[in-house]
Amino acid sequence: MIDLIKHPVLTDKSVRLIETHNQYRFDVDPRLTKPQIRALVQSLFGVQVLAVNTHRPPRQQRRLGAFVGGKPRYKRAIVTIAKEQKIQLLPQ
């Protein structure tokens, strides 16, 4: 189950979303649906999920000599949780 959420996204924009709107960003397995992501976050972190938004960024191209390939696809999920709840992303 933990393999389905690859890692949290911690950038300047995502930290602002956490502070202002209580929204957390995760890279998840592309096969997951919104209800599955909601159930997974609620069971793993023990929080109440209000909304789940997802998008699939464009595939990034990589070149190795004459060969052109691409990085693997992923899905990014933006999870909104209740105001009084928090998710501990970094160990203390």
N, CA, C and O atoms as a CHARMM CRD file, in Angstrom:
* protein
*
  368
    1    1 MET  N      0.82300  -1.19300   0.00000 PROA 1      0.00000
    2    1 MET  CA     0.00000   0.00000   0.00000 PROA 1      0.00000
    3    1 MET  C      0.86600   1.25500   0.00000 PROA 1      0.00000
    4    1 MET  O      0.54300   2.23400  -0.67200 PROA 1      0.00000
    5    2 ILE  N      1.96300   1.22800   0.75100 PROA 2      0.00000
    6    2 ILE  CA     2.83000   2.39800   0.82600 PROA 2      0.00000
    7    2 ILE  C      3.54200   2.63800  -0.51200 PROA 2      0.00000
    8    2 ILE  O      3.96000   3.76100  -0.79100 PROA 2      0.00000
    9    3 ASP  N      3.68600   1.58500  -1.34800 PROA 3      0.00000
   10    3 ASP  CA     4.34500   1.74400  -2.63700 PROA 3      0.00000
   11    3 ASP  C      3.50400   2.54200  -3.62100 PROA 3      0.00000
   12    3 ASP  O      4.03300   3.03600  -4.61600 PROA 3      0.00000
   13    4 LEU  N      2.21900   2.67900  -3.36900 PROA 4      0.00000
   14    4 LEU  CA     1.34900   3.41100  -4.28900 PROA 4      0.00000
   15    4 LEU  C      1.57600   4.91300  -4.19300 PROA 4      0.00000
   16    4 LEU  O      1.44400   5.62200  -5.19000 PROA 4      0.00000
   17    5 ILE  N      1.91700   5.41200  -2.99300 PROA 5      0.00000
   18    5 ILE  CA     2.32000   6.81200  -2.85700 PROA 5      0.00000
   19    5 ILE  C      3.83000   6.83400  -2.93300 PROA 5      0.00000
   20    5 ILE  O      4.51100   6.34700  -2.03100 PROA 5      0.00000
   21    6 LYS  N      4.36200   7.40300  -4.01900 PROA 6      0.00000
   22    6 LYS  CA     5.80300   7.35200  -4.23200 PROA 6      0.00000
   23    6 LYS  C      6.54900   8.26400  -3.26200 PROA 6      0.00000
   24    6 LYS  O      7.46000   7.81000  -2.57100 PROA 6      0.00000
   25    7 HSD  N      6.17800   9.53500  -3.20000 PROA 7      0.00000
   26    7 HSD  CA     6.82100  10.46000  -2.27300 PROA 7      0.00000
   27    7 HSD  C      6.04100  11.77000  -2.23100 PROA 7      0.00000
   28    7 HSD  O      5.33600  12.10200  -3.18400 PROA 7      0.00000
   29    8 PRO  N      6.16200  12.51600  -1.13100 PROA 8      0.00000
   30    8 PRO  CA     5.54600  13.84400  -1.08900 PROA 8      0.00000
   31    8 PRO  C      6.38300  14.82200  -1.90200 PROA 8      0.00000
   32    8 PRO  O      7.59600  14.65500  -2.03500 PROA 8      0.00000
   33    9 VAL  N      5.73700  15.82900  -2.43700 PROA 9      0.00000
   34    9 VAL  CA     6.42300  16.85800  -3.21800 PROA 9      0.00000
   35    9 VAL  C      6.63000  18.06300  -2.30400 PROA 9      0.00000
   36    9 VAL  O      5.66400  18.68000  -1.85700 PROA 9      0.00000
   37   10 LEU  N      7.88200  18.39400  -2.03100 PROA 10     0.00000
   38   10 LEU  CA     8.19400  19.51500  -1.15000 PROA 10     0.00000
   39   10 LEU  C      8.96000  20.57700  -1.93200 PROA 10     0.00000
   40   10 LEU  O     10.18700  20.53500  -2.03300 PROA 10     0.00000
   41   11 THR  N      8.21500  21.52200  -2.47700 PROA 11     0.00000
   42   11 THR  CA     8.79600  22.65600  -3.17800 PROA 11     0.00000
   43   11 THR  C      8.29300  23.92300  -2.49800 PROA 11     0.00000
   44   11 THR  O      7.48900  23.85200  -1.56900 PROA 11     0.00000
   45   12 ASP  N      8.75700  25.07000  -2.94900 PROA 12     0.00000
   46   12 ASP  CA     8.27800  26.33000  -2.37600 PROA 12     0.00000
   47   12 ASP  C      6.76400  26.47500  -2.53400 PROA 12     0.00000
   48   12 ASP  O      6.07000  26.89800  -1.60900 PROA 12     0.00000
   49   13 LYS  N      6.26900  26.12200  -3.70600 PROA 13     0.00000
   50   13 LYS  CA     4.83500  26.23900  -3.95800 PROA 13     0.00000
   51   13 LYS  C      4.03900  25.27200  -3.08400 PROA 13     0.00000
   52   13 LYS  O      2.99000  25.64000  -2.55600 PROA 13     0.00000
   53   14 SER  N      4.52400  24.04800  -2.92600 PROA 14     0.00000
   54   14 SER  CA     3.78000  23.08400  -2.11900 PROA 14     0.00000
   55   14 SER  C      3.79000  23.46200  -0.63700 PROA 14     0.00000
   56   14 SER  O      2.81600  23.20100   0.06900 PROA 14     0.00000
   57   15 VAL  N      4.87400  24.07200  -0.15700 PROA 15     0.00000
   58   15 VAL  CA     4.91000  24.52600   1.23600 PROA 15     0.00000
   59   15 VAL  C      3.91400  25.67100   1.45000 PROA 15     0.00000
   60   15 VAL  O      3.26600  25.74300   2.49400 PROA 15     0.00000
   61   16 ARG  N      3.79300  26.56100   0.46700 PROA 16     0.00000
   62   16 ARG  CA     2.78600  27.63300   0.55300 PROA 16     0.00000
   63   16 ARG  C      1.37700  27.05900   0.57800 PROA 16     0.00000
   64   16 ARG  O      0.51900  27.55200   1.31100 PROA 16     0.00000
   65   17 LEU  N      1.13100  26.00800  -0.22700 PROA 17     0.00000
   66   17 LEU  CA    -0.19200  25.37200  -0.23600 PROA 17     0.00000
   67   17 LEU  C     -0.50400  24.73200   1.11200 PROA 17     0.00000
   68   17 LEU  O     -1.64800  24.76400   1.56700 PROA 17     0.00000
   69   18 ILE  N      0.51000  24.15200   1.75200 PROA 18     0.00000
   70   18 ILE  CA     0.30400  23.54800   3.06400 PROA 18     0.00000
   71   18 ILE  C     -0.05800  24.62100   4.08600 PROA 18     0.00000
   72   18 ILE  O     -0.97600  24.43900   4.88600 PROA 18     0.00000
   73   19 GLU  N      0.66000  25.73000   4.05800 PROA 19     0.00000
   74   19 GLU  CA     0.44600  26.78600   5.04600 PROA 19     0.00000
   75   19 GLU  C     -0.86800  27.53100   4.84000 PROA 19     0.00000
   76   19 GLU  O     -1.53600  27.87100   5.81700 PROA 19     0.00000
   77   20 THR  N     -1.25300  27.79200   3.60000 PROA 20     0.00000
   78   20 THR  CA    -2.42200  28.61700   3.35200 PROA 20     0.00000
   79   20 THR  C     -3.71400  27.81400   3.20700 PROA 20     0.00000
   80   20 THR  O     -4.73600  28.19400   3.77800 PROA 20     0.00000
   81   21 HSD  N     -3.68800  26.71400   2.45600 PROA 21     0.00000
   82   21 HSD  CA    -4.91000  25.97800   2.12600 PROA 21     0.00000
   83   21 HSD  C     -4.97200  24.58100   2.71800 PROA 21     0.00000
   84   21 HSD  O     -5.96500  23.88000   2.52500 PROA 21     0.00000
   85   22 ASN  N     -3.93000  24.15200   3.44000 PROA 22     0.00000
   86   22 ASN  CA    -3.86000  22.81300   4.03000 PROA 22     0.00000
   87   22 ASN  C     -3.96800  21.74200   2.94400 PROA 22     0.00000
   88   22 ASN  O     -4.68700  20.75500   3.09600 PROA 22     0.00000
   89   23 GLN  N     -3.23700  21.95600   1.84200 PROA 23     0.00000
   90   23 GLN  CA    -3.20900  21.02000   0.72200 PROA 23     0.00000
   91   23 GLN  C     -1.82200  20.40000   0.62600 PROA 23     0.00000
   92   23 GLN  O     -0.81300  21.10400   0.68400 PROA 23     0.00000
   93   24 TYR  N     -1.77700  19.08400   0.47900 PROA 24     0.00000
   94   24 TYR  CA    -0.51900  18.34700   0.38500 PROA 24     0.00000
   95   24 TYR  C     -0.41300  17.73600  -0.99500 PROA 24     0.00000
   96   24 TYR  O     -1.40700  17.27800  -1.55900 PROA 24     0.00000
   97   25 ARG  N      0.81500  17.72800  -1.55100 PROA 25     0.00000
   98   25 ARG  CA     1.04800  17.20500  -2.89100 PROA 25     0.00000
   99   25 ARG  C      1.86100  15.92000  -2.79300 PROA 25     0.00000
  100   25 ARG  O      2.85800  15.85500  -2.07500 PROA 25     0.00000
  101   26 PHE  N      1.41900  14.89400  -3.52900 PROA 26     0.00000
  102   26 PHE  CA     2.09600  13.60700  -3.56300 PROA 26     0.00000
  103   26 PHE  C      2.22200  13.14000  -5.00100 PROA 26     0.00000
  104   26 PHE  O      1.34200  13.39800  -5.82300 PROA 26     0.00000
  105   27 ASP  N      3.33000  12.44500  -5.31100 PROA 27     0.00000
  106   27 ASP  CA     3.43000  11.71200  -6.56300 PROA 27     0.00000
  107   27 ASP  C      2.93000  10.30300  -6.28100 PROA 27     0.00000
  108   27 ASP  O      3.42400   9.63100  -5.37500 PROA 27     0.00000
  109   28 VAL  N      1.95000   9.85800  -7.05800 PROA 28     0.00000
  110   28 VAL  CA     1.31400   8.56600  -6.81400 PROA 28     0.00000
  111   28 VAL  C      1.40200   7.70800  -8.06900 PROA 28     0.00000
  112   28 VAL  O      1.78200   8.18100  -9.13900 PROA 28     0.00000
  113   29 ASP  N      1.04500   6.44500  -7.91500 PROA 29     0.00000
  114   29 ASP  CA     1.00600   5.51700  -9.03600 PROA 29     0.00000
  115   29 ASP  C     -0.04000   6.00200 -10.04300 PROA 29     0.00000
  116   29 ASP  O     -1.14500   6.36000  -9.63700 PROA 29     0.00000
  117   30 PRO  N      0.27200   6.02600 -11.34000 PROA 30     0.00000
  118   30 PRO  CA    -0.67200   6.58100 -12.32300 PROA 30     0.00000
  119   30 PRO  C     -1.97100   5.79800 -12.46400 PROA 30     0.00000
  120   30 PRO  O     -2.93800   6.32200 -13.01600 PROA 30     0.00000
  121   31 ARG  N     -2.02100   4.56500 -11.98300 PROA 31     0.00000
  122   31 ARG  CA    -3.23200   3.76200 -12.12500 PROA 31     0.00000
  123   31 ARG  C     -4.26900   4.04900 -11.05300 PROA 31     0.00000
  124   31 ARG  O     -5.40500   3.58900 -11.16600 PROA 31     0.00000
  125   32 LEU  N     -3.91200   4.79300 -10.02000 PROA 32     0.00000
  126   32 LEU  CA    -4.83900   5.07000  -8.92100 PROA 32     0.00000
  127   32 LEU  C     -5.90600   6.07200  -9.34500 PROA 32     0.00000
  128   32 LEU  O     -5.63700   7.00200 -10.10500 PROA 32     0.00000
  129   33 THR  N     -7.11500   5.86900  -8.84400 PROA 33     0.00000
  130   33 THR  CA    -8.20300   6.80900  -9.08200 PROA 33     0.00000
  131   33 THR  C     -8.33300   7.72200  -7.86600 PROA 33     0.00000
  132   33 THR  O     -7.69700   7.48600  -6.83900 PROA 33     0.00000
  133   34 LYS  N     -9.15300   8.76100  -7.98000 PROA 34     0.00000
  134   34 LYS  CA    -9.33500   9.69900  -6.87300 PROA 34     0.00000
  135   34 LYS  C     -9.90800   9.02600  -5.62500 PROA 34     0.00000
  136   34 LYS  O     -9.41200   9.29400  -4.53100 PROA 34     0.00000
  137   35 PRO  N    -10.92600   8.16600  -5.72900 PROA 35     0.00000
  138   35 PRO  CA   -11.40900   7.50600  -4.50900 PROA 35     0.00000
  139   35 PRO  C    -10.35300   6.60800  -3.86200 PROA 35     0.00000
  140   35 PRO  O    -10.29400   6.50500  -2.63700 PROA 35     0.00000
  141   36 GLN  N     -9.52500   5.96300  -4.67300 PROA 36     0.00000
  142   36 GLN  CA    -8.46100   5.12800  -4.12400 PROA 36     0.00000
  143   36 GLN  C     -7.40600   5.98000  -3.40700 PROA 36     0.00000
  144   36 GLN  O     -6.91500   5.59300  -2.34600 PROA 36     0.00000
  145   37 ILE  N     -7.05900   7.13500  -3.98100 PROA 37     0.00000
  146   37 ILE  CA    -6.09300   8.03400  -3.34500 PROA 37     0.00000
  147   37 ILE  C     -6.65300   8.55000  -2.03100 PROA 37     0.00000
  148   37 ILE  O     -5.93100   8.61800  -1.03700 PROA 37     0.00000
  149   38 ARG  N     -7.93800   8.91700  -2.01100 PROA 38     0.00000
  150   38 ARG  CA    -8.59300   9.39300  -0.78600 PROA 38     0.00000
  151   38 ARG  C     -8.52600   8.33200   0.30700 PROA 38     0.00000
  152   38 ARG  O     -8.13700   8.62900   1.43700 PROA 38     0.00000
  153   39 ALA  N     -8.90100   7.10200  -0.01900 PROA 39     0.00000
  154   39 ALA  CA    -8.89100   6.01900   0.96800 PROA 39     0.00000
  155   39 ALA  C     -7.47300   5.70900   1.44300 PROA 39     0.00000
  156   39 ALA  O     -7.26500   5.41700   2.62100 PROA 39     0.00000
  157   40 LEU  N     -6.51300   5.76900   0.55000 PROA 40     0.00000
  158   40 LEU  CA    -5.12500   5.48800   0.89500 PROA 40     0.00000
  159   40 LEU  C     -4.55500   6.52600   1.85400 PROA 40     0.00000
  160   40 LEU  O     -3.90200   6.16700   2.83400 PROA 40     0.00000
  161   41 VAL  N     -4.79500   7.81000   1.58500 PROA 41     0.00000
  162   41 VAL  CA    -4.28900   8.88000   2.45200 PROA 41     0.00000
  163   41 VAL  C     -4.98000   8.83700   3.81100 PROA 41     0.00000
  164   41 VAL  O     -4.33400   9.03800   4.84000 PROA 41     0.00000
  165   42 GLN  N     -6.27600   8.58000   3.82300 PROA 42     0.00000
  166   42 GLN  CA    -6.99800   8.51300   5.09000 PROA 42     0.00000
  167   42 GLN  C     -6.50800   7.35800   5.94800 PROA 42     0.00000
  168   42 GLN  O     -6.40300   7.49800   7.16700 PROA 42     0.00000
  169   43 SER  N     -6.20600   6.21600   5.33000 PROA 43     0.00000
  170   43 SER  CA    -5.75800   5.07400   6.12300 PROA 43     0.00000
  171   43 SER  C     -4.30100   5.20900   6.55700 PROA 43     0.00000
  172   43 SER  O     -3.95500   4.79700   7.66400 PROA 43     0.00000
  173   44 LEU  N     -3.44300   5.77500   5.71400 PROA 44     0.00000
  174   44 LEU  CA    -2.02300   5.88700   6.05200 PROA 44     0.00000
  175   44 LEU  C     -1.75100   6.96500   7.09200 PROA 44     0.00000
  176   44 LEU  O     -0.97400   6.74600   8.02100 PROA 44     0.00000
  177   45 PHE  N     -2.38700   8.13400   6.94400 PROA 45     0.00000
  178   45 PHE  CA    -2.07500   9.26700   7.80200 PROA 45     0.00000
  179   45 PHE  C     -3.13800   9.54100   8.86300 PROA 45     0.00000
  180   45 PHE  O     -2.90700  10.34800   9.76300 PROA 45     0.00000
  181   46 GLY  N     -4.28700   8.89200   8.77800 PROA 46     0.00000
  182   46 GLY  CA    -5.33700   9.08100   9.77300 PROA 46     0.00000
  183   46 GLY  C     -5.94300  10.47000   9.77800 PROA 46     0.00000
  184   46 GLY  O     -6.20300  11.02700  10.84400 PROA 46     0.00000
  185   47 VAL  N     -6.17400  11.04400   8.59000 PROA 47     0.00000
  186   47 VAL  CA    -6.75400  12.38100   8.46700 PROA 47     0.00000
  187   47 VAL  C     -8.04400  12.29600   7.65800 PROA 47     0.00000
  188   47 VAL  O     -8.30400  11.29800   6.98700 PROA 47     0.00000
  189   48 GLN  N     -8.84600  13.35400   7.72900 PROA 48     0.00000
  190   48 GLN  CA   -10.07500  13.44000   6.94100 PROA 48     0.00000
  191   48 GLN  C     -9.76800  14.20200   5.66000 PROA 48     0.00000
  192   48 GLN  O     -9.38500  15.37100   5.70900 PROA 48     0.00000
  193   49 VAL  N     -9.93300  13.55400   4.52600 PROA 49     0.00000
  194   49 VAL  CA    -9.65300  14.15500   3.22200 PROA 49     0.00000
  195   49 VAL  C    -10.91900  14.82600   2.71500 PROA 49     0.00000
  196   49 VAL  O    -11.97000  14.19400   2.61000 PROA 49     0.00000
  197   50 LEU  N    -10.80900  16.12500   2.39800 PROA 50     0.00000
  198   50 LEU  CA   -11.95800  16.86600   1.88000 PROA 50     0.00000
  199   50 LEU  C    -12.04200  16.79300   0.36100 PROA 50     0.00000
  200   50 LEU  O    -13.13600  16.67900  -0.19100 PROA 50     0.00000
  201   51 ALA  N    -10.88700  16.85700  -0.32900 PROA 51     0.00000
  202   51 ALA  CA   -10.88900  16.84700  -1.79000 PROA 51     0.00000
  203   51 ALA  C     -9.58700  16.26400  -2.30500 PROA 51     0.00000
  204   51 ALA  O     -8.55100  16.33100  -1.64300 PROA 51     0.00000
  205   52 VAL  N     -9.65800  15.68500  -3.50800 PROA 52     0.00000
  206   52 VAL  CA    -8.47600  15.15900  -4.19000 PROA 52     0.00000
  207   52 VAL  C     -8.49200  15.69000  -5.61500 PROA 52     0.00000
  208   52 VAL  O     -9.45900  15.48400  -6.34900 PROA 52     0.00000
  209   53 ASN  N     -7.42700  16.37000  -6.00600 PROA 53     0.00000
  210   53 ASN  CA    -7.24900  16.83300  -7.38300 PROA 53     0.00000
  211   53 ASN  C     -6.01600  16.13700  -7.93700 PROA 53     0.00000
  212   53 ASN  O     -5.01800  15.98100  -7.23400 PROA 53     0.00000
  213   54 THR  N     -6.08400  15.71800  -9.20200 PROA 54     0.00000
  214   54 THR  CA    -4.95200  15.01900  -9.80500 PROA 54     0.00000
  215   54 THR  C     -4.63800  15.62300 -11.17000 PROA 54     0.00000
  216   54 THR  O     -5.49200  16.23100 -11.81500 PROA 54     0.00000
  217   55 HSD  N     -3.39500  15.43800 -11.58800 PROA 55     0.00000
  218   55 HSD  CA    -3.00500  15.76200 -12.94800 PROA 55     0.00000
  219   55 HSD  C     -1.77700  14.95700 -13.32000 PROA 55     0.00000
  220   55 HSD  O     -1.02400  14.52000 -12.45100 PROA 55     0.00000
  221   56 ARG  N     -1.57700  14.76300 -14.61400 PROA 56     0.00000
  222   56 ARG  CA    -0.43100  14.00900 -15.11300 PROA 56     0.00000
  223   56 ARG  C      0.44500  14.96100 -15.92100 PROA 56     0.00000
  224   56 ARG  O      0.10000  15.30600 -17.05100 PROA 56     0.00000
  225   57 PRO  N      1.57800  15.39100 -15.35500 PROA 57     0.00000
  226   57 PRO  CA     2.46400  16.30700 -16.08100 PROA 57     0.00000
  227   57 PRO  C      3.00100  15.65300 -17.35200 PROA 57     0.00000
  228   57 PRO  O      3.03700  14.42600 -17.44400 PROA 57     0.00000
  229   58 PRO  N      3.42000  16.46100 -18.33800 PROA 58     0.00000
  230   58 PRO  CA     3.94500  15.89600 -19.57300 PROA 58     0.00000
  231   58 PRO  C      5.21900  15.09200 -19.32000 PROA 58     0.00000
  232   58 PRO  O      5.97500  15.37300 -18.39000 PROA 58     0.00000
  233   59 ARG  N      5.43600  14.10500 -20.15400 PROA 59     0.00000
  234   59 ARG  CA     6.60000  13.23300 -20.01800 PROA 59     0.00000
  235   59 ARG  C      7.86400  13.98600 -20.40800 PROA 59     0.00000
  236   59 ARG  O      7.89700  14.64600 -21.44700 PROA 59     0.00000
  237   60 GLN  N      8.91200  13.89300 -19.57800 PROA 60     0.00000
  238   60 GLN  CA    10.16400  14.58800 -19.85500 PROA 60     0.00000
  239   60 GLN  C     11.05400  13.71400 -20.73500 PROA 60     0.00000
  240   60 GLN  O     11.23700  12.52700 -20.46600 PROA 60     0.00000
  241   61 GLN  N     11.60200  14.31300 -21.78700 PROA 61     0.00000
  242   61 GLN  CA    12.44700  13.59400 -22.72300 PROA 61     0.00000
  243   61 GLN  C     13.89000  13.55200 -22.22800 PROA 61     0.00000
  244   61 GLN  O     14.38500  14.51600 -21.64400 PROA 61     0.00000
  245   62 ARG  N     14.55600  12.42800 -22.46800 PROA 62     0.00000
  246   62 ARG  CA    15.96400  12.26100 -22.13800 PROA 62     0.00000
  247   62 ARG  C     16.68200  11.71800 -23.36000 PROA 62     0.00000
  248   62 ARG  O     16.13400  10.90000 -24.09900 PROA 62     0.00000
  249   63 ARG  N     17.90900  12.17600 -23.57100 PROA 63     0.00000
  250   63 ARG  CA    18.69900  11.73800 -24.71300 PROA 63     0.00000
  251   63 ARG  C     19.98200  11.09700 -24.19300 PROA 63     0.00000
  252   63 ARG  O     20.62200  11.61700 -23.27800 PROA 63     0.00000
  253   64 LEU  N     20.34800   9.96100 -24.78800 PROA 64     0.00000
  254   64 LEU  CA    21.61000   9.29500 -24.49900 PROA 64     0.00000
  255   64 LEU  C     22.25300   8.98900 -25.83700 PROA 64     0.00000
  256   64 LEU  O     21.96200   7.96200 -26.45200 PROA 64     0.00000
  257   65 GLY  N     23.13100   9.88200 -26.29200 PROA 65     0.00000
  258   65 GLY  CA    23.74400   9.72600 -27.60600 PROA 65     0.00000
  259   65 GLY  C     22.71200   9.90900 -28.70000 PROA 65     0.00000
  260   65 GLY  O     22.06400  10.95100 -28.78900 PROA 65     0.00000
  261   66 ALA  N     22.56300   8.88700 -29.53500 PROA 66     0.00000
  262   66 ALA  CA    21.60700   8.95800 -30.63600 PROA 66     0.00000
  263   66 ALA  C     20.21700   8.50000 -30.22300 PROA 66     0.00000
  264   66 ALA  O     19.27100   8.62800 -31.00100 PROA 66     0.00000
  265   67 PHE  N     20.07800   7.97800 -29.03300 PROA 67     0.00000
  266   67 PHE  CA    18.80300   7.41800 -28.58900 PROA 67     0.00000
  267   67 PHE  C     18.01600   8.43400 -27.77900 PROA 67     0.00000
  268   67 PHE  O     18.55700   9.10100 -26.89600 PROA 67     0.00000
  269   68 VAL  N     16.74100   8.54000 -28.09100 PROA 68     0.00000
  270   68 VAL  CA    15.85000   9.43800 -27.36400 PROA 68     0.00000
  271   68 VAL  C     14.87200   8.57900 -26.57600 PROA 68     0.00000
  272   68 VAL  O     14.24500   7.67000 -27.12100 PROA 68     0.00000
  273   69 GLY  N     14.75100   8.87600 -25.30200 PROA 69     0.00000
  274   69 GLY  CA    13.82700   8.14300 -24.45800 PROA 69     0.00000
  275   69 GLY  C     13.07800   9.10400 -23.57000 PROA 69     0.00000
  276   69 GLY  O     13.08200  10.31200 -23.80300 PROA 69     0.00000
  277   70 GLY  N     12.44500   8.57700 -22.57100 PROA 70     0.00000
  278   70 GLY  CA    11.68300   9.43500 -21.67700 PROA 70     0.00000
  279   70 GLY  C     11.70600   8.90700 -20.26900 PROA 70     0.00000
  280   70 GLY  O     11.92100   7.71800 -20.03600 PROA 70     0.00000
  281   71 LYS  N     11.47900   9.81200 -19.32300 PROA 71     0.00000
  282   71 LYS  CA    11.35600   9.41500 -17.93100 PROA 71     0.00000
  283   71 LYS  C      9.99100   8.76700 -17.73000 PROA 71     0.00000
  284   71 LYS  O      9.07000   9.02200 -18.50600 PROA 71     0.00000
  285   72 PRO  N      9.84800   7.94400 -16.71400 PROA 72     0.00000
  286   72 PRO  CA     8.55200   7.28600 -16.47800 PROA 72     0.00000
  287   72 PRO  C      7.45300   8.29300 -16.14500 PROA 72     0.00000
  288   72 PRO  O      7.71300   9.34100 -15.55300 PROA 72     0.00000
  289   73 ARG  N      6.21900   7.95800 -16.53600 PROA 73     0.00000
  290   73 ARG  CA     5.06700   8.80600 -16.23800 PROA 73     0.00000
  291   73 ARG  C      4.68600   8.65400 -14.77900 PROA 73     0.00000
  292   73 ARG  O      4.93400   7.61500 -14.16700 PROA 73     0.00000
  293   74 TYR  N      4.08700   9.68400 -14.23000 PROA 74     0.00000
  294   74 TYR  CA     3.57400   9.63700 -12.86500 PROA 74     0.00000
  295   74 TYR  C      2.35800  10.52900 -12.78400 PROA 74     0.00000
  296   74 TYR  O      2.09400  11.32400 -13.68600 PROA 74     0.00000
  297   75 LYS  N      1.62100  10.39200 -11.70000 PROA 75     0.00000
  298   75 LYS  CA     0.44500  11.20300 -11.46500 PROA 75     0.00000
  299   75 LYS  C      0.70400  12.00500 -10.19800 PROA 75     0.00000
  300   75 LYS  O      1.21100  11.46400  -9.21500 PROA 75     0.00000
  301   76 ARG  N      0.36400  13.27700 -10.21100 PROA 76     0.00000
  302   76 ARG  CA     0.51500  14.12700  -9.03500 PROA 76     0.00000
  303   76 ARG  C     -0.85400  14.38300  -8.44100 PROA 76     0.00000
  304   76 ARG  O     -1.78600  14.78400  -9.13900 PROA 76     0.00000
  305   77 ALA  N     -0.96500  14.14600  -7.14100 PROA 77     0.00000
  306   77 ALA  CA    -2.23300  14.32600  -6.43800 PROA 77     0.00000
  307   77 ALA  C     -2.09400  15.47100  -5.44700 PROA 77     0.00000
  308   77 ALA  O     -1.11200  15.54900  -4.70900 PROA 77     0.00000
  309   78 ILE  N     -3.08600  16.36300  -5.43400 PROA 78     0.00000
  310   78 ILE  CA    -3.15700  17.44700  -4.45800 PROA 78     0.00000
  311   78 ILE  C     -4.32500  17.10900  -3.53700 PROA 78     0.00000
  312   78 ILE  O     -5.48200  17.09800  -3.95700 PROA 78     0.00000
  313   79 VAL  N     -4.00100  16.83300  -2.27400 PROA 79     0.00000
  314   79 VAL  CA    -4.98100  16.35500  -1.30400 PROA 79     0.00000
  315   79 VAL  C     -5.26700  17.47200  -0.31300 PROA 79     0.00000
  316   79 VAL  O     -4.35300  17.98200   0.33500 PROA 79     0.00000
  317   80 THR  N     -6.53800  17.85400  -0.19400 PROA 80     0.00000
  318   80 THR  CA    -6.96500  18.86100   0.77800 PROA 80     0.00000
  319   80 THR  C     -7.52300  18.13800   1.99300 PROA 80     0.00000
  320   80 THR  O     -8.40500  17.28800   1.87100 PROA 80     0.00000
  321   81 ILE  N     -6.99300  18.48500   3.18400 PROA 81     0.00000
  322   81 ILE  CA    -7.47200  17.85500   4.40400 PROA 81     0.00000
  323   81 ILE  C     -8.13800  18.90700   5.28300 PROA 81     0.00000
  324   81 ILE  O     -8.05800  20.10300   5.00300 PROA 81     0.00000
  325   82 ALA  N     -8.79500  18.45400   6.34300 PROA 82     0.00000
  326   82 ALA  CA    -9.51600  19.35200   7.24500 PROA 82     0.00000
  327   82 ALA  C     -8.55200  20.33200   7.90300 PROA 82     0.00000
  328   82 ALA  O     -7.38000  20.01300   8.10500 PROA 82     0.00000
  329   83 LYS  N     -9.04400  21.53200   8.23900 PROA 83     0.00000
  330   83 LYS  CA    -8.21800  22.62500   8.74900 PROA 83     0.00000
  331   83 LYS  C     -7.46000  22.27100  10.02100 PROA 83     0.00000
  332   83 LYS  O     -6.30400  22.66500  10.17600 PROA 83     0.00000
  333   84 GLU  N     -8.08400  21.54300  10.92600 PROA 84     0.00000
  334   84 GLU  CA    -7.46900  21.27600  12.22400 PROA 84     0.00000
  335   84 GLU  C     -6.47800  20.11100  12.18000 PROA 84     0.00000
  336   84 GLU  O     -5.85000  19.80700  13.19400 PROA 84     0.00000
  337   85 GLN  N     -6.32600  19.45700  11.03400 PROA 85     0.00000
  338   85 GLN  CA    -5.45400  18.28600  10.94600 PROA 85     0.00000
  339   85 GLN  C     -4.18100  18.59600  10.17900 PROA 85     0.00000
  340   85 GLN  O     -4.15000  19.50500   9.34900 PROA 85     0.00000
  341   86 LYS  N     -3.13100  17.83600  10.46200 PROA 86     0.00000
  342   86 LYS  CA    -1.83600  17.99100   9.80700 PROA 86     0.00000
  343   86 LYS  C     -1.29200  16.62000   9.44500 PROA 86     0.00000
  344   86 LYS  O     -1.66600  15.61200  10.04400 PROA 86     0.00000
  345   87 ILE  N     -0.40100  16.59300   8.45500 PROA 87     0.00000
  346   87 ILE  CA     0.33200  15.38100   8.08600 PROA 87     0.00000
  347   87 ILE  C      1.80400  15.63700   8.37300 PROA 87     0.00000
  348   87 ILE  O      2.36400  16.63000   7.90900 PROA 87     0.00000
  349   88 GLN  N      2.42300  14.76200   9.12300 PROA 88     0.00000
  350   88 GLN  CA     3.85100  14.88800   9.43800 PROA 88     0.00000
  351   88 GLN  C      4.64800  14.30100   8.28400 PROA 88     0.00000
  352   88 GLN  O      4.71800  13.07900   8.14700 PROA 88     0.00000
  353   89 LEU  N      5.26100  15.15700   7.43500 PROA 89     0.00000
  354   89 LEU  CA     6.00300  14.68900   6.27400 PROA 89     0.00000
  355   89 LEU  C      7.46300  14.42100   6.59200 PROA 89     0.00000
  356   89 LEU  O      8.04100  13.47000   6.06600 PROA 89     0.00000
  357   90 LEU  N      8.07200  15.23500   7.44000 PROA 90     0.00000
  358   90 LEU  CA     9.48100  15.07500   7.77600 PROA 90     0.00000
  359   90 LEU  C      9.61600  14.56600   9.19900 PROA 90     0.00000
  360   90 LEU  O      8.90400  15.03000  10.09100 PROA 90     0.00000
  361   91 PRO  N     10.52900  13.60600   9.43100 PROA 91     0.00000
  362   91 PRO  CA    10.72800  13.16100  10.82100 PROA 91     0.00000
  363   91 PRO  C     11.36700  14.25300  11.65600 PROA 91     0.00000
  364   91 PRO  O     12.14800  15.05700  11.14800 PROA 91     0.00000
  365   92 GLN  N     11.03800  14.27900  12.92500 PROA 92     0.00000
  366   92 GLN  CA    11.55400  15.33300  13.78800 PROA 92     0.00000
  367   92 GLN  C     12.84900  14.94700  14.43400 PROA 92     0.00000
  368   92 GLN  O     13.41700  15.73000  15.19500 PROA 92     0.00000
